[in-house]
């Protein structure tokens, strides 16, 4: 069996190592670059990021809660308006049934 010639190339974009077969050009192996734990951030920075995310989540929650409360009020007003219109303009005839159209 003949020995295959392999090339090891480092990707300039992601810094991963690729092992390539020289004869066919196929990628034989892909080794991703080693990353620093926590993206290289220290503990104080991670806690500050966590606090910012917590404040952002609370802000979004409060906005959605206020919108839901306003939504309930709007639905109640729409219902009352439709009820008032129904009392002022009652329908004298029943709705047309599909089998009556035959």
Kinemage of the C-alpha trace (Angstrom):
@kinemage 1
@onewidth
@group {chain A} dominant
@subgroup {mainchain}
@vectorlist {calphas} color= white
{ca unk a 1} P 0.000 0.000 0.000
{ca unk a 2} L 1.355 3.406 -0.858
{ca unk a 3} L 1.780 6.044 1.751
{ca unk a 4} L -0.539 9.018 1.301
{ca unk a 5} L 0.948 12.444 1.542
{ca unk a 6} L -0.854 14.731 3.983
{ca unk a 7} L -0.705 18.472 4.311
{ca unk a 8} L -1.490 20.335 7.507
{ca unk a 9} L -2.889 23.815 6.946
{ca unk a 10} L -3.918 26.426 9.476
{ca unk a 11} L -7.038 28.434 8.612
{ca unk a 12} L -6.304 32.163 8.787
{ca unk a 13} L -9.933 32.968 9.624
{ca unk a 14} L -10.738 30.597 12.515
{ca unk a 15} L -7.213 29.350 13.347
{ca unk a 16} L -8.313 25.717 12.965
{ca unk a 17} L -5.910 23.034 11.693
{ca unk a 18} L -6.939 21.103 8.575
{ca unk a 19} L -5.297 17.857 7.499
{ca unk a 20} L -5.642 17.525 3.710
{ca unk a 21} L -4.839 14.598 1.399
{ca unk a 22} L -2.371 15.954 -1.159
{ca unk a 23} L -3.479 13.614 -3.937
{ca unk a 24} L -7.246 14.154 -3.777
{ca unk a 25} L -7.521 17.487 -1.950
{ca unk a 26} L -10.055 16.074 0.491
{ca unk a 27} L -10.079 17.185 4.098
{ca unk a 28} L -9.109 14.245 6.292
{ca unk a 29} L -9.338 15.941 9.682
{ca unk a 30} L -10.435 19.217 11.185
{ca unk a 31} L -9.155 20.345 14.573
{ca unk a 32} L -10.804 23.525 15.853
{ca unk a 33} L -8.575 26.093 17.523
{ca unk a 34} L -8.366 25.976 21.279
{ca unk a 35} L -10.379 28.689 22.939
{ca unk a 36} L -9.791 30.389 26.224
{ca unk a 37} L -12.317 29.567 28.940
{ca unk a 38} L -15.096 32.180 29.204
{ca unk a 39} L -13.824 33.902 26.084
{ca unk a 40} L -10.787 35.252 27.906
{ca unk a 41} L -12.891 37.409 30.260
{ca unk a 42} L -12.159 37.685 33.949
{ca unk a 43} L -14.691 36.942 36.672
{ca unk a 44} L -15.578 40.601 37.335
{ca unk a 45} L -16.388 41.169 33.665
{ca unk a 46} L -18.533 38.041 33.576
{ca unk a 47} L -20.508 39.215 36.624
{ca unk a 48} L -20.957 42.683 35.083
{ca unk a 49} L -22.250 41.078 31.867
{ca unk a 50} L -24.615 38.925 33.918
{ca unk a 51} L -25.956 41.986 35.759
{ca unk a 52} L -26.517 43.826 32.451
{ca unk a 53} L -28.403 40.852 31.018
{ca unk a 54} L -30.500 40.579 34.173
{ca unk a 55} L -31.410 44.288 34.019
{ca unk a 56} L -32.245 43.964 30.323
{ca unk a 57} L -34.478 40.937 30.967
{ca unk a 58} L -36.305 42.749 33.776
{ca unk a 59} L -36.856 45.773 31.522
{ca unk a 60} L -38.304 43.602 28.761
{ca unk a 61} L -40.529 41.817 31.289
{ca unk a 62} L -41.900 45.101 32.671
{ca unk a 63} L -42.597 46.420 29.147
{ca unk a 64} L -44.462 43.246 28.189
{ca unk a 65} L -46.422 43.286 31.457
{ca unk a 66} L -47.497 46.903 30.846
{ca unk a 67} L -48.438 46.082 27.259
{ca unk a 68} L -50.549 43.137 28.421
{ca unk a 69} L -52.345 45.292 30.982
{ca unk a 70} L -53.077 47.884 28.277
{ca unk a 71} L -54.160 45.100 25.927
{ca unk a 72} L -56.764 43.908 28.445
{ca unk a 73} L -58.110 47.449 28.775
{ca unk a 74} L -58.365 47.851 24.995
{ca unk a 75} L -60.189 44.536 24.617
{ca unk a 76} L -62.633 45.543 27.349
{ca unk a 77} L -63.325 48.855 25.585
{ca unk a 78} L -63.850 47.126 22.239
{ca unk a 79} L -66.249 44.643 23.822
{ca unk a 80} L -68.250 47.386 25.533
{ca unk a 81} L -68.468 49.357 22.268
{ca unk a 82} L -69.663 46.292 20.346
{ca unk a 83} L -72.220 45.546 23.079
{ca unk a 84} L -73.491 49.126 22.960
{ca unk a 85} L -73.829 48.983 19.150
{ca unk a 86} L -75.639 45.650 19.360
{ca unk a 87} L -78.176 47.114 21.781
{ca unk a 88} L -78.725 50.227 19.635
{ca unk a 89} L -79.050 48.376 16.322
{ca unk a 90} L -80.598 44.953 16.959
{ca unk a 91} L -80.836 42.497 14.075
{ca unk a 92} L -84.503 41.783 13.342
{ca unk a 93} L -83.925 38.828 11.082
{ca unk a 94} L -81.924 35.697 11.859
{ca unk a 95} L -78.716 35.037 9.911
{ca unk a 96} L -78.960 33.096 6.639
{ca unk a 97} L -78.265 29.386 7.038
{ca unk a 98} L -76.280 27.634 4.293
{ca unk a 99} L -78.972 24.965 3.641
{ca unk a 100} L -81.583 27.702 3.129
{ca unk a 101} L -79.696 28.824 0.010
{ca unk a 102} L -80.511 25.609 -1.909
